[in-house]
């Protein structure tokens, strides 16, 4: 390889790395999911029991605005 070819390869690699870095910073986003479960048990007479369970799922999607 000549010096000119080696220089072209190095420049190409640097451009690819900078492009990947710019894309990762420019396209950053955030996804958060939170799950909350509440359980309540109340025993009644005999073998009968009552279970009340509620579940709340919250989802938040954020993206960088320009």
PQR file of N, CA, C, O and H, with PARSE charges and radii, in Angstrom:
ATOM      1  N   UNK A   1       0.842  -1.183   0.000 -0.4000 1.5000
ATOM      2  CA  UNK A   1       0.000   0.000   0.000 -0.0000 2.0000
ATOM      3  C   UNK A   1       0.888   1.248   0.000  0.5500 1.7000
ATOM      4  O   UNK A   1       1.936   1.298   0.644 -0.5500 1.4000
ATOM      5  N   UNK A   2       0.444   2.204  -0.715 -0.4000 1.5000
ATOM      6  CA  UNK A   2       1.188   3.463  -0.735 -0.0000 2.0000
ATOM      7  C   UNK A   2       0.720   4.343   0.421  0.5500 1.7000
ATOM      8  O   UNK A   2      -0.293   4.068   1.065 -0.5500 1.4000
ATOM      9  H   UNK A   2      -0.407   2.164  -1.238  0.4000 1.0000
ATOM     10  N   UNK A   3       1.467   5.385   0.661 -0.4000 1.5000
ATOM     11  CA  UNK A   3       1.099   6.316   1.733 -0.0000 2.0000
ATOM     12  C   UNK A   3      -0.252   6.964   1.454  0.5500 1.7000
ATOM     13  O   UNK A   3      -1.022   7.225   2.378 -0.5500 1.4000
ATOM     14  H   UNK A   3       2.290   5.609   0.138  0.4000 1.0000
ATOM     15  N   UNK A   4      -0.536   7.222   0.193 -0.4000 1.5000
ATOM     16  CA  UNK A   4      -1.798   7.846  -0.184 -0.0000 2.0000
ATOM     17  C   UNK A   4      -2.977   6.921   0.127  0.5500 1.7000
ATOM     18  O   UNK A   4      -4.017   7.379   0.599 -0.5500 1.4000
ATOM     19  H   UNK A   4       0.089   7.010  -0.558  0.4000 1.0000
ATOM     20  N   UNK A   5      -2.816   5.640  -0.135 -0.4000 1.5000
ATOM     21  CA  UNK A   5      -3.889   4.672   0.139 -0.0000 2.0000
ATOM     22  C   UNK A   5      -4.105   4.516   1.644  0.5500 1.7000
ATOM     23  O   UNK A   5      -5.239   4.428   2.112 -0.5500 1.4000
ATOM     24  H   UNK A   5      -1.971   5.268  -0.518  0.4000 1.0000
ATOM     25  N   UNK A   6      -3.009   4.482   2.388 -0.4000 1.5000
ATOM     26  CA  UNK A   6      -3.105   4.361   3.851 -0.0000 2.0000
ATOM     27  C   UNK A   6      -3.821   5.580   4.421  0.5500 1.7000
ATOM     28  O   UNK A   6      -4.657   5.449   5.314 -0.5500 1.4000
ATOM     29  H   UNK A   6      -2.087   4.553   2.008  0.4000 1.0000
ATOM     30  N   UNK A   7      -3.497   6.760   3.910 -0.4000 1.5000
ATOM     31  CA  UNK A   7      -4.146   7.984   4.370 -0.0000 2.0000
ATOM     32  C   UNK A   7      -5.642   7.959   4.059  0.5500 1.7000
ATOM     33  O   UNK A   7      -6.446   8.387   4.887 -0.5500 1.4000
ATOM     34  H   UNK A   7      -2.817   6.866   3.184  0.4000 1.0000
ATOM     35  N   UNK A   8      -6.026   7.467   2.883 -0.4000 1.5000
ATOM     36  CA  UNK A   8      -7.442   7.360   2.529 -0.0000 2.0000
ATOM     37  C   UNK A   8      -8.177   6.410   3.464  0.5500 1.7000
ATOM     38  O   UNK A   8      -9.307   6.687   3.863 -0.5500 1.4000
ATOM     39  H   UNK A   8      -5.372   7.119   2.210  0.4000 1.0000
ATOM     40  N   UNK A   9      -7.548   5.290   3.819 -0.4000 1.5000
ATOM     41  CA  UNK A   9      -8.165   4.329   4.731 -0.0000 2.0000
ATOM     42  C   UNK A   9      -8.365   4.966   6.105  0.5500 1.7000
ATOM     43  O   UNK A   9      -9.432   4.831   6.704 -0.5500 1.4000
ATOM     44  H   UNK A   9      -6.629   5.065   3.495  0.4000 1.0000
ATOM     45  N   UNK A  10      -7.351   5.653   6.600 -0.4000 1.5000
ATOM     46  CA  UNK A  10      -7.442   6.289   7.925 -0.0000 2.0000
ATOM     47  C   UNK A  10      -8.540   7.350   7.930  0.5500 1.7000
ATOM     48  O   UNK A  10      -9.318   7.425   8.882 -0.5500 1.4000
ATOM     49  H   UNK A  10      -6.484   5.763   6.113  0.4000 1.0000
ATOM     50  N   UNK A  11      -8.615   8.166   6.889 -0.4000 1.5000
ATOM     51  CA  UNK A  11      -9.644   9.200   6.807 -0.0000 2.0000
ATOM     52  C   UNK A  11     -11.026   8.563   6.744  0.5500 1.7000
ATOM     53  O   UNK A  11     -11.959   9.055   7.380 -0.5500 1.4000
ATOM     54  H   UNK A  11      -7.983   8.106   6.116  0.4000 1.0000
ATOM     55  N   UNK A  12     -11.175   7.479   5.990 -0.4000 1.5000
ATOM     56  CA  UNK A  12     -12.464   6.785   5.900 -0.0000 2.0000
ATOM     57  C   UNK A  12     -12.901   6.231   7.254  0.5500 1.7000
ATOM     58  O   UNK A  12     -14.071   6.337   7.623 -0.5500 1.4000
ATOM     59  H   UNK A  12     -10.418   7.080   5.473  0.4000 1.0000
ATOM     60  N   UNK A  13     -11.974   5.648   7.983 -0.4000 1.5000
ATOM     61  CA  UNK A  13     -12.291   5.096   9.313 -0.0000 2.0000
ATOM     62  C   UNK A  13     -12.694   6.219  10.262  0.5500 1.7000
ATOM     63  O   UNK A  13     -13.649   6.065  11.025 -0.5500 1.4000
ATOM     64  H   UNK A  13     -11.024   5.562   7.683  0.4000 1.0000
ATOM     65  N   UNK A  14     -11.987   7.341  10.229 -0.4000 1.5000
ATOM     66  CA  UNK A  14     -12.330   8.466  11.104 -0.0000 2.0000
ATOM     67  C   UNK A  14     -13.707   9.030  10.762  0.5500 1.7000
ATOM     68  O   UNK A  14     -14.479   9.357  11.662 -0.5500 1.4000
ATOM     69  H   UNK A  14     -11.211   7.466   9.610  0.4000 1.0000
ATOM     70  N   UNK A  15     -14.019   9.146   9.483 -0.4000 1.5000
ATOM     71  CA  UNK A  15     -15.333   9.655   9.085 -0.0000 2.0000
ATOM     72  C   UNK A  15     -16.437   8.705   9.545  0.5500 1.7000
ATOM     73  O   UNK A  15     -17.482   9.153  10.017 -0.5500 1.4000
ATOM     74  H   UNK A  15     -13.392   8.880   8.751  0.4000 1.0000
ATOM     75  N   UNK A  16     -16.211   7.403   9.412 -0.4000 1.5000
ATOM     76  CA  UNK A  16     -17.203   6.419   9.857 -0.0000 2.0000
ATOM     77  C   UNK A  16     -17.416   6.505  11.366  0.5500 1.7000
ATOM     78  O   UNK A  16     -18.551   6.445  11.838 -0.5500 1.4000
ATOM     79  H   UNK A  16     -15.362   7.040   9.028  0.4000 1.0000
ATOM     80  N   UNK A  17     -16.331   6.646  12.121 -0.4000 1.5000
ATOM     81  CA  UNK A  17     -16.441   6.738  13.578 -0.0000 2.0000
ATOM     82  C   UNK A  17     -17.180   8.012  13.986  0.5500 1.7000
ATOM     83  O   UNK A  17     -18.029   7.972  14.877 -0.5500 1.4000
ATOM     84  H   UNK A  17     -15.409   6.695  11.738  0.4000 1.0000
ATOM     85  N   UNK A  18     -16.871   9.132  13.352 -0.4000 1.5000
ATOM     86  CA  UNK A  18     -17.550  10.382  13.681 -0.0000 2.0000
ATOM     87  C   UNK A  18     -19.027  10.342  13.287  0.5500 1.7000
ATOM     88  O   UNK A  18     -19.870  10.907  13.984 -0.5500 1.4000
ATOM     89  H   UNK A  18     -16.181   9.165  12.629  0.4000 1.0000
ATOM     90  N   UNK A  19     -19.337   9.690  12.194 -0.4000 1.5000
ATOM     91  CA  UNK A  19     -20.730   9.548  11.788 -0.0000 2.0000
ATOM     92  C   UNK A  19     -21.512   8.718  12.791  0.5500 1.7000
ATOM     93  O   UNK A  19     -22.639   9.063  13.144 -0.5500 1.4000
ATOM     94  H   UNK A  19     -18.652   9.231  11.627  0.4000 1.0000
ATOM     95  N   UNK A  20     -20.915   7.622  13.250 -0.4000 1.5000
ATOM     96  CA  UNK A  20     -21.579   6.770  14.250 -0.0000 2.0000
ATOM     97  C   UNK A  20     -21.782   7.532  15.556  0.5500 1.7000
ATOM     98  O   UNK A  20     -22.831   7.409  16.188 -0.5500 1.4000
ATOM     99  H   UNK A  20     -19.999   7.342  12.963  0.4000 1.0000
ATOM    100  N   UNK A  21     -20.799   8.308  15.960 -0.4000 1.5000
ATOM    101  CA  UNK A  21     -20.918   9.096  17.190 -0.0000 2.0000
ATOM    102  C   UNK A  21     -22.017  10.146  17.063  0.5500 1.7000
ATOM    103  O   UNK A  21     -22.821  10.322  17.978 -0.5500 1.4000
ATOM    104  H   UNK A  21     -19.946   8.408  15.447  0.4000 1.0000
ATOM    105  N   UNK A  22     -22.051  10.839  15.935 -0.4000 1.5000
ATOM    106  CA  UNK A  22     -23.076  11.860  15.729 -0.0000 2.0000
ATOM    107  C   UNK A  22     -24.477  11.239  15.701  0.5500 1.7000
ATOM    108  O   UNK A  22     -25.423  11.814  16.239 -0.5500 1.4000
ATOM    109  H   UNK A  22     -21.397  10.696  15.191  0.4000 1.0000
ATOM    110  N   UNK A  23     -24.605  10.083  15.086 -0.4000 1.5000
ATOM    111  CA  UNK A  23     -25.910   9.415  15.036 -0.0000 2.0000
ATOM    112  C   UNK A  23     -26.353   8.976  16.428  0.5500 1.7000
ATOM    113  O   UNK A  23     -27.528   9.102  16.773 -0.5500 1.4000
ATOM    114  H   UNK A  23     -23.837   9.615  14.649  0.4000 1.0000
ATOM    115  N   UNK A  24     -25.424   8.464  17.228 -0.4000 1.5000
ATOM    116  CA  UNK A  24     -25.803   8.004  18.574 -0.0000 2.0000
ATOM    117  C   UNK A  24     -26.204   9.172  19.470  0.5500 1.7000
ATOM    118  O   UNK A  24     -27.099   9.030  20.304 -0.5500 1.4000
ATOM    119  H   UNK A  24     -24.469   8.362  16.948  0.4000 1.0000
ATOM    120  N   UNK A  25     -25.565  10.308  19.311 -0.4000 1.5000
ATOM    121  CA  UNK A  25     -25.917  11.474  20.127 -0.0000 2.0000
ATOM    122  C   UNK A  25     -27.180  12.156  19.604  0.5500 1.7000
ATOM    123  O   UNK A  25     -27.990  12.642  20.394 -0.5500 1.4000
ATOM    124  H   UNK A  25     -24.838  10.424  18.634  0.4000 1.0000
ATOM    125  N   UNK A  26     -27.353  12.197  18.315 -0.4000 1.5000
ATOM    126  CA  UNK A  26     -28.480  12.888  17.724 -0.0000 2.0000
ATOM    127  C   UNK A  26     -29.778  12.122  17.811  0.5500 1.7000
ATOM    128  O   UNK A  26     -30.848  12.730  17.811 -0.5500 1.4000
ATOM    129  H   UNK A  26     -26.696  11.802  17.673  0.4000 1.0000
ATOM    130  N   UNK A  27     -29.717  10.816  17.884 -0.4000 1.5000
ATOM    131  CA  UNK A  27     -30.922   9.990  17.891 -0.0000 2.0000
ATOM    132  C   UNK A  27     -31.226   9.398  19.260  0.5500 1.7000
ATOM    133  O   UNK A  27     -31.954   8.410  19.360 -0.5500 1.4000
ATOM    134  H   UNK A  27     -28.848  10.321  17.884  0.4000 1.0000
ATOM    135  N   UNK A  28     -30.682   9.986  20.304 -0.4000 1.5000
ATOM    136  CA  UNK A  28     -30.885   9.429  21.637 -0.0000 2.0000
ATOM    137  C   UNK A  28     -32.331   9.593  22.081  0.5500 1.7000
ATOM    138  O   UNK A  28     -32.961  10.619  21.822 -0.5500 1.4000
ATOM    139  H   UNK A  28     -30.090  10.789  20.222  0.4000 1.0000
ATOM    140  N   UNK A  29     -32.837   8.589  22.741 -0.4000 1.5000
ATOM    141  CA  UNK A  29     -34.193   8.632  23.279 -0.0000 2.0000
ATOM    142  C   UNK A  29     -34.218   7.849  24.577  0.5500 1.7000
ATOM    143  O   UNK A  29     -33.256   7.165  24.927 -0.5500 1.4000
ATOM    144  H   UNK A  29     -32.326   7.756  22.951  0.4000 1.0000
ATOM    145  N   UNK A  30     -35.327   7.960  25.281 -0.4000 1.5000
ATOM    146  CA  UNK A  30     -35.444   7.326  26.586 -0.0000 2.0000
ATOM    147  C   UNK A  30     -36.809   6.662  26.696  0.5500 1.7000
ATOM    148  O   UNK A  30     -37.830   7.286  26.407 -0.5500 1.4000
ATOM    149  H   UNK A  30     -36.109   8.516  24.996  0.4000 1.0000
ATOM    150  N   UNK A  31     -36.832   5.414  27.106 -0.4000 1.5000
ATOM    151  CA  UNK A  31     -38.078   4.690  27.350 -0.0000 2.0000
ATOM    152  C   UNK A  31     -38.073   4.207  28.795  0.5500 1.7000
ATOM    153  O   UNK A  31     -37.135   3.537  29.229 -0.5500 1.4000
ATOM    154  H   UNK A  31     -36.003   4.906  27.340  0.4000 1.0000
ATOM    155  N   UNK A  32     -39.117   4.546  29.535 -0.4000 1.5000
ATOM    156  CA  UNK A  32     -39.223   4.154  30.935 -0.0000 2.0000
ATOM    157  C   UNK A  32     -40.572   3.479  31.143  0.5500 1.7000
ATOM    158  O   UNK A  32     -41.605   3.995  30.717 -0.5500 1.4000
ATOM    159  H   UNK A  32     -39.878   5.090  29.183  0.4000 1.0000
ATOM    160  N   UNK A  33     -40.558   2.328  31.797 -0.4000 1.5000
ATOM    161  CA  UNK A  33     -41.800   1.650  32.155 -0.0000 2.0000
ATOM    162  C   UNK A  33     -41.774   1.383  33.646  0.5500 1.7000
ATOM    163  O   UNK A  33     -40.810   0.826  34.171 -0.5500 1.4000
ATOM    164  H   UNK A  33     -39.719   1.909  32.143  0.4000 1.0000
ATOM    165  N   UNK A  34     -42.840   1.783  34.329 -0.4000 1.5000
ATOM    166  CA  UNK A  34     -42.944   1.564  35.772 -0.0000 2.0000
ATOM    167  C   UNK A  34     -44.216   0.779  36.035  0.5500 1.7000
ATOM    168  O   UNK A  34     -45.288   1.141  35.549 -0.5500 1.4000
ATOM    169  H   UNK A  34     -43.624   2.236  33.904  0.4000 1.0000
ATOM    170  N   UNK A  35     -44.101  -0.279  36.793 -0.4000 1.5000
ATOM    171  CA  UNK A  35     -45.243  -1.129  37.108 -0.0000 2.0000
ATOM    172  C   UNK A  35     -45.478  -1.102  38.615  0.5500 1.7000
ATOM    173  O   UNK A  35     -44.560  -1.349  39.398 -0.5500 1.4000
ATOM    174  H   UNK A  35     -43.230  -0.572  37.188  0.4000 1.0000
ATOM    175  N   UNK A  36     -46.709  -0.802  39.016 -0.4000 1.5000
ATOM    176  CA  UNK A  36     -47.069  -0.742  40.434 -0.0000 2.0000
ATOM    177  C   UNK A  36     -48.184  -1.756  40.680  0.5500 1.7000
ATOM    178  O   UNK A  36     -49.226  -1.715  40.027 -0.5500 1.4000
ATOM    179  H   UNK A  36     -47.454  -0.601  38.381  0.4000 1.0000
ATOM    180  N   UNK A  37     -47.957  -2.659  41.621 -0.4000 1.5000
ATOM    181  CA  UNK A  37     -48.969  -3.661  41.957 -0.0000 2.0000
ATOM    182  C   UNK A  37     -49.349  -3.504  43.421  0.5500 1.7000
ATOM    183  O   UNK A  37     -48.486  -3.480  44.298 -0.5500 1.4000
ATOM    184  H   UNK A  37     -47.110  -2.693  42.151  0.4000 1.0000
ATOM    185  N   UNK A  38     -50.639  -3.400  43.675 -0.4000 1.5000
ATOM    186  CA  UNK A  38     -51.155  -3.291  45.033 -0.0000 2.0000
ATOM    187  C   UNK A  38     -52.046  -4.503  45.292  0.5500 1.7000
ATOM    188  O   UNK A  38     -52.931  -4.812  44.494 -0.5500 1.4000
ATOM    189  H   UNK A  38     -51.341  -3.420  42.962  0.4000 1.0000
ATOM    190  N   UNK A  39     -51.812  -5.179  46.397 -0.4000 1.5000
ATOM    191  CA  UNK A  39     -52.577  -6.386  46.704 -0.0000 2.0000
ATOM    192  C   UNK A  39     -53.161  -6.262  48.109  0.5500 1.7000
ATOM    193  O   UNK A  39     -52.485  -5.841  49.048 -0.5500 1.4000
ATOM    194  H   UNK A  39     -51.093  -4.928  47.045  0.4000 1.0000
ATOM    195  N   UNK A  40     -54.414  -6.632  48.225 -0.4000 1.5000
ATOM    196  CA  UNK A  40     -55.087  -6.570  49.511 -0.0000 2.0000
ATOM    197  C   UNK A  40     -55.861  -7.869  49.705  0.5500 1.7000
ATOM    198  O   UNK A  40     -56.580  -8.305  48.806 -0.5500 1.4000
ATOM    199  H   UNK A  40     -54.963  -6.973  47.462  0.4000 1.0000
ATOM    200  N   UNK A  41     -55.719  -8.477  50.854 -0.4000 1.5000
ATOM    201  CA  UNK A  41     -56.439  -9.717  51.149 -0.0000 2.0000
ATOM    202  C   UNK A  41     -57.326  -9.517  52.364  0.5500 1.7000
ATOM    203  O   UNK A  41     -56.909  -8.936  53.366 -0.5500 1.4000
ATOM    204  H   UNK A  41     -55.135  -8.123  51.584  0.4000 1.0000
ATOM    205  N   UNK A  42     -58.536  -9.998  52.264 -0.4000 1.5000
ATOM    206  CA  UNK A  42     -59.468  -9.940  53.395 -0.0000 2.0000
ATOM    207  C   UNK A  42     -60.094 -11.327  53.544  0.5500 1.7000
ATOM    208  O   UNK A  42     -60.777 -11.810  52.641 -0.5500 1.4000
ATOM    209  H   UNK A  42     -58.875 -10.469  51.450  0.4000 1.0000
ATOM    210  N   UNK A  43     -59.856 -11.948  54.671 -0.4000 1.5000
ATOM    211  CA  UNK A  43     -60.400 -13.295  54.893 -0.0000 2.0000
ATOM    212  C   UNK A  43     -61.807 -13.202  55.456  0.5500 1.7000
ATOM    213  O   UNK A  43     -62.097 -12.366  56.312 -0.5500 1.4000
ATOM    214  H   UNK A  43     -59.300 -11.555  55.404  0.4000 1.0000
ATOM    215  N   UNK A  44     -62.677 -14.079  54.959 -0.4000 1.5000
ATOM    216  CA  UNK A  44     -64.045 -14.125  55.452 -0.0000 2.0000
ATOM    217  C   UNK A  44     -64.265 -15.443  56.181  0.5500 1.7000
ATOM    218  O   UNK A  44     -63.317 -16.193  56.413 -0.5500 1.4000
ATOM    219  H   UNK A  44     -62.441 -14.758  54.264  0.4000 1.0000
ATOM    220  N   UNK A  45     -65.492 -15.721  56.536 -0.4000 1.5000
ATOM    221  CA  UNK A  45     -65.809 -16.928  57.297 -0.0000 2.0000
ATOM    222  C   UNK A  45     -65.584 -18.181  56.460  0.5500 1.7000
ATOM    223  O   UNK A  45     -65.761 -18.165  55.241 -0.5500 1.4000
ATOM    224  H   UNK A  45     -66.262 -15.111  56.348  0.4000 1.0000
ATOM    225  N   UNK A  46     -65.204 -19.239  57.106 -0.4000 1.5000
ATOM    226  CA  UNK A  46     -65.022 -20.519  56.429 -0.0000 2.0000
ATOM    227  C   UNK A  46     -63.790 -20.514  55.536  0.5500 1.7000
ATOM    228  O   UNK A  46     -62.769 -19.899  55.846 -0.5500 1.4000
ATOM    229  H   UNK A  46     -65.061 -19.252  58.096  0.4000 1.0000
ATOM    230  N   UNK A  47     -63.922 -21.223  54.412 -0.4000 1.5000
ATOM    231  CA  UNK A  47     -62.803 -21.330  53.476 -0.0000 2.0000
ATOM    232  C   UNK A  47     -62.820 -20.247  52.400  0.5500 1.7000
ATOM    233  O   UNK A  47     -61.982 -20.260  51.498 -0.5500 1.4000
ATOM    234  H   UNK A  47     -64.751 -21.722  54.160  0.4000 1.0000
ATOM    235  N   UNK A  48     -63.750 -19.323  52.484 -0.4000 1.5000
ATOM    236  CA  UNK A  48     -63.895 -18.301  51.455 -0.0000 2.0000
ATOM    237  C   UNK A  48     -62.984 -17.125  51.770  0.5500 1.7000
ATOM    238  O   UNK A  48     -62.948 -16.632  52.898 -0.5500 1.4000
ATOM    239  H   UNK A  48     -64.431 -19.312  53.217  0.4000 1.0000
ATOM    240  N   UNK A  49     -62.245 -16.681  50.750 -0.4000 1.5000
ATOM    241  CA  UNK A  49     -61.388 -15.512  50.928 -0.0000 2.0000
ATOM    242  C   UNK A  49     -61.571 -14.574  49.735  0.5500 1.7000
ATOM    243  O   UNK A  49     -61.977 -14.984  48.648 -0.5500 1.4000
ATOM    244  H   UNK A  49     -62.275 -17.080  49.834  0.4000 1.0000
ATOM    245  N   UNK A  50     -61.261 -13.326  49.973 -0.4000 1.5000
ATOM    246  CA  UNK A  50     -61.378 -12.307  48.938 -0.0000 2.0000
ATOM    247  C   UNK A  50     -59.996 -11.694  48.724  0.5500 1.7000
ATOM    248  O   UNK A  50     -59.328 -11.304  49.683 -0.5500 1.4000
ATOM    249  H   UNK A  50     -60.930 -12.993  50.856  0.4000 1.0000
ATOM    250  N   UNK A  51     -59.572 -11.612  47.469 -0.4000 1.5000
ATOM    251  CA  UNK A  51     -58.302 -10.981  47.129 -0.0000 2.0000
ATOM    252  C   UNK A  51     -58.581  -9.881  46.111  0.5500 1.7000
ATOM    253  O   UNK A  51     -59.155 -10.134  45.051 -0.5500 1.4000
ATOM    254  H   UNK A  51     -60.114 -11.928  46.691  0.4000 1.0000
ATOM    255  N   UNK A  52     -58.174  -8.668  46.440 -0.4000 1.5000
ATOM    256  CA  UNK A  52     -58.315  -7.540  45.520 -0.0000 2.0000
ATOM    257  C   UNK A  52     -56.914  -7.142  45.085  0.5500 1.7000
ATOM    258  O   UNK A  52     -56.066  -6.816  45.915 -0.5500 1.4000
ATOM    259  H   UNK A  52     -57.708  -8.463  47.301  0.4000 1.0000
ATOM    260  N   UNK A  53     -56.674  -7.170  43.761 -0.4000 1.5000
ATOM    261  CA  UNK A  53     -55.353  -6.831  43.250 -0.0000 2.0000
ATOM    262  C   UNK A  53     -55.508  -5.834  42.105  0.5500 1.7000
ATOM    263  O   UNK A  53     -56.285  -6.042  41.173 -0.5500 1.4000
ATOM    264  H   UNK A  53     -57.364  -7.434  43.087  0.4000 1.0000
ATOM    265  N   UNK A  54     -54.748  -4.749  42.204 -0.4000 1.5000
ATOM    266  CA  UNK A  54     -54.750  -3.761  41.124 -0.0000 2.0000
ATOM    267  C   UNK A  54     -53.329  -3.619  40.604  0.5500 1.7000
ATOM    268  O   UNK A  54     -52.362  -3.753  41.354 -0.5500 1.4000
ATOM    269  H   UNK A  54     -54.117  -4.580  42.962  0.4000 1.0000
ATOM    270  N   UNK A  55     -53.217  -3.349  39.320 -0.4000 1.5000
ATOM    271  CA  UNK A  55     -51.904  -3.174  38.711 -0.0000 2.0000
ATOM    272  C   UNK A  55     -51.965  -1.960  37.797  0.5500 1.7000
ATOM    273  O   UNK A  55     -52.859  -1.842  36.959 -0.5500 1.4000
ATOM    274  H   UNK A  55     -54.002  -3.240  38.711  0.4000 1.0000
ATOM    275  N   UNK A  56     -51.005  -1.060  37.969 -0.4000 1.5000
ATOM    276  CA  UNK A  56     -50.907   0.134  37.142 -0.0000 2.0000
ATOM    277  C   UNK A  56     -49.584   0.086  36.395  0.5500 1.7000
ATOM    278  O   UNK A  56     -48.529  -0.089  37.005 -0.5500 1.4000
ATOM    279  H   UNK A  56     -50.278  -1.156  38.649  0.4000 1.0000
ATOM    280  N   UNK A  57     -49.636   0.240  35.084 -0.4000 1.5000
ATOM    281  CA  UNK A  57     -48.427   0.268  34.264 -0.0000 2.0000
ATOM    282  C   UNK A  57     -48.352   1.627  33.591  0.5500 1.7000
ATOM    283  O   UNK A  57     -49.260   2.026  32.862 -0.5500 1.4000
ATOM    284  H   UNK A  57     -50.492   0.382  34.589  0.4000 1.0000
ATOM    285  N   UNK A  58     -47.255   2.334  33.844 -0.4000 1.5000
ATOM    286  CA  UNK A  58     -47.050   3.652  33.244 -0.0000 2.0000
ATOM    287  C   UNK A  58     -45.875   3.561  32.276  0.5500 1.7000
ATOM    288  O   UNK A  58     -44.840   2.979  32.600 -0.5500 1.4000
ATOM    289  H   UNK A  58     -46.517   2.010  34.436  0.4000 1.0000
ATOM    290  N   UNK A  59     -46.036   4.131  31.107 -0.4000 1.5000
ATOM    291  CA  UNK A  59     -44.975   4.137  30.109 -0.0000 2.0000
ATOM    292  C   UNK A  59     -44.696   5.568  29.681  0.5500 1.7000
ATOM    293  O   UNK A  59     -45.618   6.342  29.421 -0.5500 1.4000
ATOM    294  H   UNK A  59     -46.877   4.604  30.844  0.4000 1.0000
ATOM    295  N   UNK A  60     -43.432   5.906  29.610 -0.4000 1.5000
ATOM    296  CA  UNK A  60     -43.031   7.254  29.217 -0.0000 2.0000
ATOM    297  C   UNK A  60     -41.990   7.134  28.118  0.5500 1.7000
ATOM    298  O   UNK A  60     -40.955   6.499  28.321 -0.5500 1.4000
ATOM    299  H   UNK A  60     -42.683   5.278  29.821  0.4000 1.0000
ATOM    300  N   UNK A  61     -42.235   7.721  26.977 -0.4000 1.5000
ATOM    301  CA  UNK A  61     -41.292   7.736  25.875 -0.0000 2.0000
ATOM    302  C   UNK A  61     -40.840   9.176  25.658  0.5500 1.7000
ATOM    303  O   UNK A  61     -41.661  10.084  25.528 -0.5500 1.4000
ATOM    304  H   UNK A  61     -43.076   8.237  26.812  0.4000 1.0000
ATOM    305  N   UNK A  62     -39.542   9.369  25.620 -0.4000 1.5000
ATOM    306  CA  UNK A  62     -39.001  10.713  25.404 -0.0000 2.0000
ATOM    307  C   UNK A  62     -38.016  10.676  24.254  0.5500 1.7000
ATOM    308  O   UNK A  62     -37.295   9.697  24.061 -0.5500 1.4000
ATOM    309  H   UNK A  62     -38.876   8.631  25.726  0.4000 1.0000
ATOM    310  N   UNK A  63     -38.000  11.736  23.511 -0.4000 1.5000
ATOM    311  CA  UNK A  63     -37.002  11.859  22.453 -0.0000 2.0000
ATOM    312  C   UNK A  63     -36.479  13.274  22.454  0.5500 1.7000
ATOM    313  O   UNK A  63     -37.159  14.204  22.888 -0.5500 1.4000
ATOM    314  H   UNK A  63     -38.585  12.531  23.667  0.4000 1.0000
ATOM    315  N   UNK A  64     -35.284  13.426  21.973 -0.4000 1.5000
ATOM    316  CA  UNK A  64     -34.628  14.725  21.960 -0.0000 2.0000
ATOM    317  C   UNK A  64     -35.231  15.582  20.858  0.5500 1.7000
ATOM    318  O   UNK A  64     -35.257  15.174  19.697 -0.5500 1.4000
ATOM    319  H   UNK A  64     -34.731  12.671  21.620  0.4000 1.0000
ATOM    320  N   UNK A  65     -35.710  16.757  21.210 -0.4000 1.5000
ATOM    321  CA  UNK A  65     -36.293  17.689  20.245 -0.0000 2.0000
ATOM    322  C   UNK A  65     -35.231  18.700  19.816  0.5500 1.7000
ATOM    323  O   UNK A  65     -34.439  19.166  20.635 -0.5500 1.4000
ATOM    324  H   UNK A  65     -35.688  17.089  22.154  0.4000 1.0000
ATOM    325  N   UNK A  66     -35.223  19.026  18.552 -0.4000 1.5000
ATOM    326  CA  UNK A  66     -34.260  20.015  18.064 -0.0000 2.0000
ATOM    327  C   UNK A  66     -34.880  21.381  17.964  0.5500 1.7000
ATOM    328  O   UNK A  66     -34.211  22.336  17.570 -0.5500 1.4000
ATOM    329  H   UNK A  66     -35.866  18.647  17.886  0.4000 1.0000
TER
END
